Amino acid sequence: MALIPLKQLVTITPAGGFDPDYNTPIPGEPYTLRCRFQEGVKLVRNQYGAEVVSVGTFYFDKLADIGLDATLTYTNELGDAVTYDPLTIGVKRMLSGRSILTEVNV
């Protein structure tokens, strides 16, 4: 059971590889995960250490297999589909070291 209610769905498209000519990700096979999406603007540091603006955070149960080169497509309650690129990915752990929540800032 998840730490928080996960009543929303997001489609994750991982990178299936990289184009050798342009070094851009080639989309892989998409899959759907249950999540919690929380809108909100905040400053985070990306993988290069630069401050960037995050417009929302996805929460996933336990350790979700999501990479920084994936894309997340979320459809809200109004039916609007928005595609996001992850800025940071963090894992919250219990005192025992077991992962309980994956946090993805977009």
NUVEX-807901 format. One line per 4 residues: number of its first residue (from 1); their letters; for each residue x, y, z of N, C-alpha, C. Coordinates in nm, 3 decimals, m for minus. Example, Ala and Ser with C-alpha at 12.3 -4.5 7.8 and 13.67 -1.06 7.14 Angstrom:
BEGIN
1 = as = 1.319 m0.569 0.780 1.230 m0.450 0.780 1.320 m0.330 0.780; 1.285 m0.225 0.708 1.367 m0.106 0.714 1.290 0.003 0.787;
# end
This chain:
BEGIN
1 = mali = 0.085 m0.118 0.000 0.000 0.000 0.000 0.088 0.123 0.000; 0.049 0.222 m0.075 0.128 0.343 m0.089 0.118 0.431 0.036; 0.219 0.510 0.057 0.224 0.602 0.170 0.117 0.710 0.157; 0.094 0.757 0.034 m0.010 0.856 0.006 m0.104 0.798 m0.099;
5 = plkq = m0.229 0.846 m0.107 m0.321 0.795 m0.210 m0.271 0.826 m0.351; m0.264 0.724 m0.435 m0.220 0.740 m0.574 m0.341 0.713 m0.664; m0.419 0.817 m0.690 m0.544 0.801 m0.765 m0.537 0.857 m0.906; m0.420 0.896 m0.950 m0.404 0.950 m1.084 m0.315 0.857 m1.166;
9 = lvti = m0.319 0.872 m1.297 m0.238 0.790 m1.386 m0.150 0.879 m1.472; m0.031 0.830 m1.503 0.059 0.900 m1.593 0.119 0.796 m1.688; 0.136 0.836 m1.813 0.200 0.749 m1.913 0.347 0.789 m1.923; 0.434 0.692 m1.902 0.578 0.716 m1.904 0.634 0.654 m2.031;
13 = tpag = 0.708 0.735 m2.105 0.775 0.687 m2.226 0.925 0.693 m2.202; 0.988 0.580 m2.173 1.133 0.582 m2.149 1.209 0.596 m2.280; 1.335 0.630 m2.270 1.420 0.636 m2.388 1.459 0.494 m2.426; 1.436 0.457 m2.551 1.471 0.325 m2.598 1.613 0.318 m2.651;
17 = gfdp = 1.680 0.428 m2.653 1.816 0.439 m2.705 1.841 0.582 m2.748; 1.953 0.605 m2.814 1.988 0.739 m2.858 2.021 0.738 m3.006; 1.975 0.841 m3.076 2.004 0.858 m3.217 2.154 0.887 m3.232; 2.228 0.807 m3.309 2.372 0.827 m3.319 2.411 0.957 m3.390;
21 = dynt = 2.323 1.008 m3.477 2.357 1.129 m3.551 2.335 1.255 m3.468; 2.225 1.261 m3.393 2.189 1.383 m3.321 2.198 1.369 m3.170; 2.225 1.248 m3.119 2.235 1.219 m2.976 2.109 1.261 m2.901; 1.994 1.236 m2.962 1.866 1.262 m2.897 1.801 1.129 m2.863;
25 = pipg = 1.722 1.124 m2.756 1.659 0.997 m2.718 1.557 0.949 m2.821; 1.557 0.819 m2.843 1.456 0.755 m2.927 1.351 0.699 m2.832; 1.222 0.733 m2.850 1.120 0.685 m2.757 1.110 0.533 m2.753; 1.092 0.481 m2.631 1.075 0.338 m2.612 0.928 0.303 m2.600;
29 = epyt = 0.899 0.192 m2.537 0.763 0.143 m2.521 0.697 0.211 m2.401; 0.588 0.287 m2.420 0.523 0.357 m2.309 0.450 0.260 m2.215; 0.443 0.299 m2.088 0.368 0.222 m1.989 0.302 0.321 m1.893; 0.204 0.272 m1.818 0.125 0.357 m1.729 0.152 0.319 m1.584;
33 = lrcr = 0.165 0.421 m1.497 0.182 0.401 m1.354 0.081 0.487 m1.278; 0.042 0.438 m1.160 m0.041 0.518 m1.070 0.051 0.619 m1.002; m0.002 0.741 m0.980 0.080 0.846 m0.924 m0.006 0.945 m0.849; 0.060 1.043 m0.794 m0.003 1.162 m0.737 0.071 1.279 m0.798;
37 = fqeg = m0.001 1.370 m0.865 0.062 1.488 m0.925 0.021 1.610 m0.845; 0.119 1.683 m0.800 0.097 1.804 m0.722 0.155 1.922 m0.797; 0.067 2.012 m0.843 0.113 2.132 m0.912 0.171 2.229 m0.810; 0.270 2.303 m0.851 0.332 2.403 m0.765 0.468 2.442 m0.820;
41 = vklv = 0.497 2.569 m0.814 0.623 2.620 m0.868 0.726 2.626 m0.756; 0.846 2.571 m0.784 0.956 2.578 m0.689 1.088 2.566 m0.763; 1.194 2.613 m0.700 1.328 2.604 m0.758 1.392 2.473 m0.715; 1.450 2.402 m0.811 1.524 2.280 m0.783 1.655 2.285 m0.859;
45 = rnqy = 1.748 2.199 m0.821 1.875 2.189 m0.894 1.868 2.067 m0.984; 1.904 2.085 m1.112 1.898 1.974 m1.206 2.025 1.889 m1.195; 2.042 1.794 m1.286 2.155 1.703 m1.282 2.290 1.772 m1.303; 2.288 1.892 m1.357 2.412 1.967 m1.380 2.440 2.068 m1.269;
49 = gaev = 2.352 2.078 m1.170 2.370 2.170 m1.059 2.313 2.308 m1.081; 2.249 2.330 m1.194 2.190 2.461 m1.222 2.050 2.470 m1.160; 2.013 2.588 m1.112 1.879 2.609 m1.058 1.779 2.621 m1.173; 1.673 2.541 m1.166 1.567 2.543 m1.267 1.433 2.549 m1.196;
53 = vsvg = 1.331 2.591 m1.267 1.198 2.605 m1.210 1.118 2.479 m1.237; 1.066 2.418 m1.131 0.979 2.302 m1.140 0.834 2.350 m1.131; 0.747 2.295 m1.217 0.607 2.336 m1.217 0.517 2.234 m1.148; 0.573 2.121 m1.108 0.494 2.020 m1.040 0.580 1.902 m0.998;
57 = tfyf = 0.520 1.815 m0.915 0.591 1.698 m0.865 0.501 1.575 m0.877; 0.557 1.470 m0.934 0.491 1.340 m0.940 0.542 1.255 m0.825; 0.451 1.185 m0.757 0.487 1.092 m0.652 0.446 0.952 m0.695; 0.539 0.856 m0.683 0.514 0.717 m0.721 0.542 0.627 m0.602;
61 = dkla = 0.475 0.513 m0.597 0.494 0.417 m0.489 0.629 0.347 m0.503; 0.696 0.334 m0.393 0.825 0.263 m0.383 0.927 0.318 m0.482; 1.009 0.231 m0.539 1.114 0.273 m0.631 1.066 0.256 m0.774; 1.026 0.365 m0.837 0.975 0.361 m0.974 1.091 0.367 m1.073;
65 = digl = 1.081 0.291 m1.180 1.185 0.285 m1.283 1.163 0.398 m1.383; 1.213 0.516 m1.348 1.198 0.636 m1.431 1.335 0.700 m1.444; 1.374 0.733 m1.566 1.502 0.799 m1.590 1.483 0.945 m1.627; 1.591 1.020 m1.621 1.585 1.162 m1.657 1.560 1.184 m1.806;
69 = datl = 1.580 1.079 m1.888 1.557 1.093 m2.031 1.417 1.047 m2.072; 1.331 1.013 m1.976 1.193 0.972 m2.005 1.104 1.095 m2.021; 0.985 1.073 m2.075 0.884 1.179 m2.078 0.760 1.127 m2.006; 0.693 1.217 m1.934 0.574 1.182 m1.858 0.456 1.258 m1.917;
73 = tytn = 0.352 1.187 m1.959 0.233 1.248 m2.015 0.119 1.230 m1.916; 0.070 1.342 m1.865 m0.034 1.342 m1.763 m0.160 1.406 m1.820; m0.274 1.341 m1.799 m0.403 1.395 m1.840 m0.479 1.434 m1.714; m0.511 1.563 m1.702 m0.578 1.611 m1.580 m0.727 1.584 m1.585;
77 = elgd = m0.798 1.630 m1.482 m0.940 1.605 m1.470 m1.023 1.671 m1.579; m0.970 1.773 m1.643 m1.040 1.843 m1.752 m1.016 1.778 m1.888; m0.931 1.676 m1.892 m0.901 1.608 m2.017 m0.784 1.665 m2.093; m0.713 1.762 m2.034 m0.597 1.822 m2.099 m0.474 1.735 m2.076;
81 = avty = m0.408 1.692 m2.183 m0.286 1.610 m2.172 m0.165 1.701 m2.183; m0.074 1.689 m2.088 0.048 1.769 m2.086 0.166 1.674 m2.073; 0.271 1.697 m2.152 0.391 1.614 m2.147 0.500 1.690 m2.074; 0.566 1.622 m1.981 0.671 1.682 m1.898 0.801 1.603 m1.913;
85 = dplt = 0.912 1.672 m1.893 1.044 1.610 m1.885 1.091 1.619 m1.740; 1.142 1.510 m1.683 1.189 1.515 m1.544 1.310 1.607 m1.528; 1.309 1.684 m1.421 1.423 1.770 m1.386 1.510 1.702 m1.281; 1.446 1.648 m1.177 1.516 1.575 m1.072 1.433 1.454 m1.032;
89 = igvk = 1.501 1.351 m0.986 1.435 1.231 m0.937 1.497 1.198 m0.802; 1.412 1.185 m0.700 1.460 1.152 m0.567 1.381 1.037 m0.508; 1.444 0.962 m0.420 1.381 0.848 m0.355 1.379 0.875 m0.205; 1.261 0.863 m0.145 1.246 0.876 0.000 1.252 0.737 0.060;
93 = rmls = 1.326 0.722 0.169 1.347 0.590 0.230 1.308 0.591 0.377; 1.271 0.473 0.426 1.243 0.452 0.568 1.377 0.443 0.642; 1.372 0.437 0.772 1.495 0.423 0.850 1.567 0.292 0.818; 1.494 0.191 0.777 1.554 0.063 0.742 1.626 0.068 0.606;
97 = grsi = 1.605 0.174 0.529 1.667 0.187 0.397 1.575 0.145 0.283; 1.458 0.092 0.316 1.363 0.049 0.213 1.300 0.172 0.148; 1.290 0.171 0.017 1.230 0.285 m0.054 1.079 0.283 m0.036; 1.021 0.402 m0.010 0.877 0.411 0.009 0.810 0.505 m0.090;
101 = ltev = 0.887 0.593 m0.154 0.827 0.693 m0.241 0.932 0.745 m0.340; 0.894 0.757 m0.466 0.980 0.820 m0.565 0.918 0.955 m0.601; 1.000 1.059 m0.594 0.955 1.197 m0.619 1.023 1.246 m0.746; 0.942 1.287 m0.846 0.995 1.335 m0.974 0.948 1.478 m0.993;
105 = nv = 1.043 1.572 m0.993 1.011 1.712 m1.020 1.017 1.737 m1.170; 0.913 1.804 m1.221 0.906 1.835 m1.365 0.893 1.983 m1.386;
# end
